[in-house]
Amino acid sequence: MSLHVYFHTGDLVQLKQDLPHKPTMVVQKISKIRPTKEDTAIKKPILLGITCFWFTKDGLYQERTFSSKDLEKLC
C-alpha cells in the first residue's frame, strides 16, 4: 500500500534521486488544472507539477517545476 504525500506552499523538499549536491528547496506553487465541463468523468483537479525555488552556493535564485514523484518532504 503506497503512502500519499501532499505538498503545501512553504514545505521544504529535495529530490528523491541520489545526486551529489542536491539543494534543499522551498515549494512555491502547486500547479493544477480543472477538467472542462465536457469531461464529466474526471471531477478532481489534475496535478501538473510542483514549482520549487532554491538558492545556489553563489546566492543565485533558481526555480523549476518538478513532478511530485521526484520530490520528498524534509521534516
C-alpha positions in Angstrom: 0.0 0.0 0.0 1.5 3.3 -1.1 1.5 6.3 1.2 0.3 9.5 -0.4 2.4 12.6 0.3 0.8 16.0 -0.1 2.8 19.1 -0.7 1.9 22.6 0.5 3.4 26.0 -0.2 6.4 26.6 2.0 7.3 23.0 2.5 11.0 22.1 2.5 11.7 19.4 -0.1 14.6 17.8 -2.0 14.9 15.4 -4.9 14.5 11.7 -4.2 17.3 10.7 -6.6 20.7 10.1 -5.0 22.5 13.0 -6.6 25.6 14.9 -5.3 24.9 18.5 -4.1 21.1 18.3 -4.4 19.7 21.5 -2.9 17.1 22.0 -0.2 14.2 23.7 -1.9 11.0 25.5 -0.9 7.7 24.7 -2.5 6.5 27.9 -4.1 3.4 26.8 -6.0 1.2 23.7 -6.7 0.1 23.8 -10.4 -3.2 22.2 -11.2 -5.9 22.4 -13.9 -9.6 21.8 -13.6 -11.2 19.5 -16.1 -13.5 21.0 -18.7 -17.3 20.8 -18.4 -17.3 18.3 -21.3 -15.1 15.9 -19.3 -17.6 14.8 -16.6 -15.7 11.6 -15.7 -12.9 13.5 -14.0 -14.1 15.6 -11.1 -10.9 16.4 -9.3 -8.2 18.9 -10.4 -5.2 17.4 -12.2 -1.8 18.0 -10.8 0.6 19.5 -13.3 3.7 19.9 -11.1 5.3 21.4 -8.0 7.2 24.6 -8.5 10.1 25.0 -6.2 12.8 27.6 -5.6 16.3 27.5 -4.0 19.5 29.5 -3.9 22.8 28.3 -5.2 26.1 28.4 -3.3 26.7 31.7 -5.1 23.4 33.1 -3.9 21.6 32.9 -7.3 17.9 32.3 -7.2 16.8 29.2 -9.1 13.2 28.0 -9.8 11.9 24.8 -11.6 8.8 22.8 -11.8 9.1 19.1 -10.8 6.8 16.1 -10.8 5.6 15.2 -7.3 7.1 11.7 -7.8 10.6 13.2 -7.9 10.3 15.1 -4.6 10.4 14.1 -0.9 9.5 16.3 2.1 12.0 17.2 4.6 11.0 17.4 8.3 
